[in-house]
Amino acid sequence: MLLGSGGEIKGISTSDADPTTFLVSADDGYARLYDVRLPLPVLSLAAGFSEKSCGAALSVHPDGVPMIFMGAEEDEVIRLWDVRA
């Protein structure tokens, strides 16, 4: 288990555009963005409206803009986050 993670890890996503970060989806309903230089997540995001599993999370950088796509299994919700904010 990673520090700051509250559940079983469901997936890990990386992006070639930012080699120092990785995104983890977990069964506690959150996706967390980690920086390999820091012990705790730099960002935690709820995947849906309930505290159920974050089924998938993807870290991408279209046109250099850091974005996170997340999907909640039970809520059938897909969220898009601009990480710059």
JOPEHU-V840838 format. One record per residue. N is the residue number from 1. RES is the residue in one letter. PSI is psi in whole degrees, -180 to 180 (none if undefined). OMEGA is omega in degrees with one decimal (999 if undefined). D_FIRST is the distance of its C-alpha to the first C-alpha in Angstrom with 1 decimal. Layout:
n = <N/N>
res = <RES/RES>
psi = <PSI/PSI>
omega = <OMEGA/OMEGA>
d_first = <D_FIRST/D_FIRST>
//
This chain:
n = <1/2/3/4/5/6/7/8/9/10/11/12/13/14/15/16/17/18/19/20/21/22/23/24/25/26/27/28/29/30/31/32/33/34/35/36/37/38/39/40/41/42/43/44/45/46/47/48/49/50/51/52/53/54/55/56/57/58/59/60/61/62/63/64/65/66/67/68/69/70/71/72/73/74/75/76/77/78/79/80/81/82/83/84/85>
res = <M/L/L/G/S/G/G/E/I/K/G/I/S/T/S/D/A/D/P/T/T/F/L/V/S/A/D/D/G/Y/A/R/L/Y/D/V/R/L/P/L/P/V/L/S/L/A/A/G/F/S/E/K/S/C/G/A/A/L/S/V/H/P/D/G/V/P/M/I/F/M/G/A/E/E/D/E/V/I/R/L/W/D/V/R/A>
psi = <141/151/137/-7/135/14/-177/136/129/-30/160/136/139/166/133/-24/-21/89/-6/-3/156/153/134/130/143/165/7/3/8/153/139/134/123/149/128/-16/-6/149/-25/161/146/-15/135/130/135/134/-34/-158/-20/171/42/-179/138/100/-38/148/140/128/121/162/68/128/29/1/120/121/153/126/135/147/133/129/-53/-38/-13/49/140/129/149/128/135/112/-16/-26/none>
omega = <177.4/174.3/178.8/179.0/-176.4/-177.8/178.5/-178.9/179.4/-178.5/177.4/179.5/175.3/177.4/177.7/-178.3/178.9/-174.9/-179.2/-179.2/172.2/-176.0/-178.1/171.8/-174.8/-178.0/173.7/177.2/-177.7/167.2/-178.1/178.2/179.9/170.9/-175.4/-179.3/-176.5/-176.1/-176.8/179.2/176.9/-179.1/174.7/-176.9/175.6/-177.0/-176.5/-176.8/177.5/-179.8/178.2/-172.9/168.7/-173.1/-177.7/174.5/-175.8/176.6/-179.3/179.9/178.1/-178.4/178.0/-179.1/-179.5/-177.9/175.0/171.4/-179.9/176.8/177.4/-175.5/-173.5/-176.2/-175.7/-177.7/170.7/179.5/177.0/-178.9/170.9/-172.1/-179.7/-174.2/999>
d_first = <0.0/3.8/6.6/8.7/6.8/8.4/7.8/7.2/7.5/11.3/12.3/12.5/15.8/17.7/21.3/23.9/25.4/22.6/21.0/19.0/16.9/14.5/13.8/10.8/11.9/10.2/12.0/12.5/15.2/14.0/13.7/12.5/14.3/13.0/15.5/14.8/17.2/15.3/12.2/11.8/12.6/16.3/16.8/15.4/17.6/18.4/19.0/21.8/23.9/22.0/18.4/17.8/15.7/15.7/17.1/17.3/17.2/19.3/20.0/23.7/26.4/29.8/32.6/30.2/28.9/25.1/24.3/21.4/22.2/20.2/21.0/20.5/21.0/23.0/24.9/25.9/25.5/25.0/24.5/25.3/24.4/26.2/23.7/26.7/27.5>
//
